[in-house]
Amino acid sequence: MESLRIVFCIQYQNGKIGHDRKILNEQNYLQSSQCSSFNFNNTESNYIINETTKSFQNVNVRVCNLKRKFDEYKISRNTIHSIQVLKQINKEFIAAITNEKDKKVLIIIDQHAVHERIRYEGLIECKKNSYDYLSVKLNKELHISDISEKLLELIVLHKEVFNRVGINVKSVIDSTTCLIDAVPECFIKKVKSYNKENNFYRLMKNVRQLLLEIANGLAISTNILPPILPITIHNVIASEACHEAIKFGDPLNVDECLLLIQALQDTKAPIRCAHGRPSIIPLIDLADIEKRKSSENKILNFDSLKTKT
């Protein structure tokens, strides 16, 4: 059964921007693959077509043929090491060129995202000793409540597992509450004055989340070790990295931009910030533009078109 693709494009007609909806078969779709699309089988497509065309009575149905397709460009570690900084733009981004294989690509670099990634990986290394996360003894113990009886039993039974992520369970008060007297160092950094009411609540929330995260993993299998980087700890460190990173609006000269890129080259995930957003965006292949410009400037040789006698 051949599937139809309903393709949505934007067209500009009579001074207004409107949606141009096209029904294409598989073969024609491949010729217009730059349009956004959704796959439907024939039964689904009949329903969709009937419903949607009610509001698009005068729509033009045609194949969307593009003269030129976009090139795919993948950013690799080699890309990062070949970056040539141009200048800072708008006190937000760094314009640069990178060379890889036969491509010369103009890229834009998010200065905040890059510095956040650098700080994030540096903080992770500072917050742990080998596998174990550094722990800080509390002046005021935490009462963590509303834990299910089953999970609390696992917490008490596997106290050494929680010690590895920086939590020390001092005692159990009742079937749903335990007493914590040590927490990961990064939690204290996050709430410097945790004796204040709001920050104390935030600290308790982070500790409880980490307890439940590890305990739920143990509930699946007691042979499972806690992850190298628990999600709760990741979120706290990522937040710290973000708050103290270079911001939009901070001016950088070319030398400072270069230092930032050099530090980025040593990171494990250079193309993403600590929260997963892209830090580097390729804009255009300059080599391709140069080739097309060169071909356009060629002088036509009409003599070569003459019929030989």
C-alpha atoms as one frame of an Amber mdcrd trajectory, in Angstrom:
protein
   0.000   0.000   0.000   1.464   3.324  -1.090   1.506   5.974   1.604   0.738
   9.600   0.872   2.524  12.518   2.447   0.757  15.740   3.243   3.354  18.466
   2.867   3.044  21.863   4.503   4.864  24.828   2.938   4.576  28.565   3.391
   3.807  30.685   0.351   3.569  34.437  -0.148   0.666  35.545  -2.334  -1.212
  38.828  -2.748   0.750  40.445   0.049  -0.171  37.744   2.584   1.630  34.731
   3.962  -0.430  31.567   3.792  -0.103  27.808   4.083   0.275  25.842   0.845
  -0.823  22.259   1.414   0.187  19.608  -1.139  -0.664  15.934  -1.485   2.313
  14.025  -2.857   3.042  10.413  -3.600   6.307   8.830  -2.412   8.242   9.526
  -5.590   7.269  13.181  -5.817   7.923  13.642  -2.109  11.543  12.623  -2.563
  11.901  15.486  -5.024  10.612  17.939  -2.432  12.168  16.547   0.713  12.950
  19.934   2.207   9.309  20.504   3.215   8.064  19.543   6.675   5.912  16.413
   6.434   3.819  13.835   8.239   3.257  10.263   7.048  -0.255   8.847   6.755
  -1.648   5.691   5.205  -4.459   5.977   2.664  -7.274   5.655   5.235  -5.794
   8.315   7.477  -4.970  10.586   4.558  -8.575  10.583   3.284  -9.812  11.772
   6.671  -7.079  14.394   7.025  -7.621  15.684   3.504 -11.392  15.997   3.950
 -11.067  17.796   7.292  -8.244  20.152   6.434  -9.314  21.204   2.943 -12.517
  22.673   4.373 -10.488  25.715   5.432  -8.268  25.624   2.331 -10.789  25.684
  -0.525  -8.591  27.683  -2.908  -5.340  25.886  -2.191  -2.915  25.175  -5.012
  -2.004  21.492  -5.243   1.384  21.058  -6.800   4.746  19.366  -6.297   7.227
  21.422  -4.291  10.382  21.189  -6.377  13.462  22.905  -5.011  16.258  24.000
  -7.292  18.872  23.246  -4.661  18.899  21.054  -1.573  20.491  21.934   1.736
  23.794  20.328   2.645  24.097  18.295   5.819  26.963  19.310   8.073  27.981
  17.405  11.171  30.060  19.037  13.875  32.797  16.688  15.091  35.723  17.029
  17.465  37.918  17.866  14.458  35.565  20.759  13.763  36.146  22.168  17.249
  39.927  21.955  16.881  39.938  23.796  13.555  37.945  26.835  14.706  39.347
  30.210  13.627  37.811  33.030  15.650  36.728  36.150  13.732  35.127  38.415
  16.347  32.375  38.751  18.950  28.936  39.723  17.647  26.394  41.768  19.599
  28.127  40.816  22.881  26.343  37.454  22.634  27.957  35.259  20.005  31.355
  34.492  18.548  31.662  34.380  14.751  34.217  31.865  13.516  35.260  29.730
  10.560  36.026  26.028  10.704  37.647  23.849   8.054  36.989  20.156   7.675
  37.601  18.067   4.551  36.401  20.147   1.593  34.138  22.423   3.635  34.840
  25.900   4.949  31.930  26.696   7.230  30.915  29.934   8.892  29.696  29.089
  12.408  28.122  31.027  15.252  29.088  30.170  18.848  26.925  30.900  21.893
  29.365  32.432  24.400  27.168  31.633  27.417  26.518  28.012  26.390  30.221
  27.405  25.713  31.357  28.780  29.067  28.565  26.900  30.849  29.840  23.614
  29.345  33.435  24.412  30.379  32.394  25.274  33.946  30.052  22.271  34.197
  32.717  19.691  33.400  35.213  21.458  35.644  32.771  21.481  38.561  32.051
  17.766  38.196  35.725  16.976  38.568  36.005  19.281  41.600  32.960  17.816
  43.361  34.076  14.206  43.456  37.045  12.106  44.499  37.431   9.302  41.968
  33.907   7.828  41.854  32.623   9.129  45.191  31.157  12.626  45.528  32.598
  14.901  48.196  30.415  15.170  51.283  29.845  17.991  53.764  28.776  17.523
  57.391  25.724  19.585  58.327  25.409  21.768  61.409  21.676  21.156  61.378
  20.372  17.684  60.568  17.666  17.172  57.945  14.436  15.280  58.601  13.451
  13.718  55.271   9.883  12.437  55.467   7.158  10.944  53.272   9.375   8.132
  52.025   7.621   4.844  51.399   8.388   2.116  53.921   9.822  -0.147  51.206
  12.217   2.522  49.887  13.293   3.507  53.397  14.221  -0.097  54.112  16.407
  -0.104  51.003  18.019   3.186  52.054  18.967   1.801  55.475  20.103  -1.528
  54.018  22.374   0.130  51.430  23.736   3.105  53.358  27.173   2.669  51.745
  25.641   3.280  48.311  24.289   6.637  49.487  27.651   7.472  51.060  29.174
   7.238  47.581  26.966  10.078  46.344  27.673  12.176  49.434  24.652  11.412
  51.639  24.966   9.978  55.130  21.856   8.490  56.719  22.382   8.988  60.453
  19.244   7.235  61.706  15.631   6.303  61.051  12.977   8.138  63.052   9.909
   6.190  61.929   8.720   4.049  59.033   8.691   6.980  56.586  11.309   9.414
  57.953  15.098   9.389  58.184  17.716  11.755  59.571  20.485  13.051  57.251
  23.635  14.661  58.658  25.825  14.913  55.538  25.052  15.904  51.929  26.972
  16.320  48.638  29.210  19.375  48.632  27.552  20.760  45.485  24.234  21.003
  47.369  25.796  23.367  49.909  27.341  25.489  47.173  23.902  25.818  45.633
  22.393  27.081  48.892  25.242  28.928  50.616  23.072  30.130  53.512  21.023
  26.994  53.946  20.096  27.955  57.485  17.705  30.517  55.984  14.185  29.184
  55.572  13.921  29.222  51.749  17.378  27.844  51.129  16.920  25.215  53.828
  13.752  24.028  52.085  15.633  23.906  48.758  18.382  21.822  50.327  15.850
  19.375  51.783  14.157  19.107  48.373  17.437  18.269  46.613  18.424  15.693
  49.245  15.015  14.031  49.100  15.132  13.853  45.290  18.566  12.244  45.383
  17.492   9.734  48.048  14.468   8.680  46.012  16.415   8.556  42.745  18.986
   6.119  44.155  16.409   4.147  46.178  14.165   3.645  43.144  17.165   2.290
  41.264  17.867  -0.155  44.100  14.209  -1.200  44.036  14.708  -2.396  40.461
  17.871  -4.310  41.298  20.183  -4.185  44.304  23.031  -5.089  41.953  22.696
  -1.776  40.144  25.230   0.788  41.308  24.171   4.440  41.414  24.846   6.246
  38.108  28.177   7.960  37.657  26.265  11.228  37.589  22.828  11.069  39.275
  20.247  13.333  37.619  19.712  15.314  40.828  23.424  16.094  41.158  23.618
  16.900  37.440  20.802  19.450  37.765  22.418  21.166  40.750  25.863  21.382
  39.117  24.390  22.504  35.779  22.539  25.301  37.568  25.722  26.418  39.347
  27.656  26.343  36.053  24.978  28.435  34.369  24.695  31.125  37.040  28.404
  31.943  37.074  29.086  31.585  33.340  29.670  34.432  30.887  26.354  36.112
  30.118  24.851  37.730  27.035  25.988  41.323  27.149  29.478  40.563  28.468
  32.062  42.005  26.044  34.894  39.733  24.846  37.898  40.679  22.765  39.405
  38.270  20.226  42.020  36.956  22.688  39.330  36.168  25.274  37.280  34.435
  22.586  40.321  32.329  21.681  40.861  31.315  25.323  37.210  30.271  25.544
  37.471  28.100  22.419  40.735  26.523  23.617  39.079  25.544  26.904  36.083
  24.173  24.997  38.375  21.861  22.992  39.273  19.991  26.187  35.663  19.216
  27.141  33.937  15.878  26.568  30.760  17.292  24.986  31.762  20.614  23.375
  28.698  21.121  21.184  26.138  21.242  24.025  25.708  23.369  27.118  25.104
  21.688  30.478  21.348  21.730  29.836  21.619  20.177  26.372  21.190  23.257
  24.197  23.479  23.540  21.136  26.471  25.805  21.643  27.657  25.870  18.022
  25.479  26.422  14.951  26.804  26.059  11.369  25.473  28.845   9.148  26.818
  28.451   5.628  29.466  26.615   3.608  31.746  29.374   2.338  33.625  26.985
   0.058  30.400  26.196  -1.781  29.610  29.890  -2.205  33.082  30.516  -3.569
  32.659  27.675  -6.087  29.284  28.981  -7.264  30.576  32.538  -7.484  33.536
  31.351  -9.531  31.296  29.438 -11.950  28.961  32.418 -12.354  31.885  34.669
 -13.282  33.093  32.391 -16.054  32.947  33.920 -19.543  30.734  31.934 -21.889
  32.580  30.487 -24.875  30.007  30.687 -27.680  32.537  29.432 -30.221  32.395
  25.995 -28.613  28.671  25.837 -29.429  29.164  26.287 -33.164  28.616  23.260
 -35.401  31.852  21.978 -36.805  31.999  21.930 -40.620
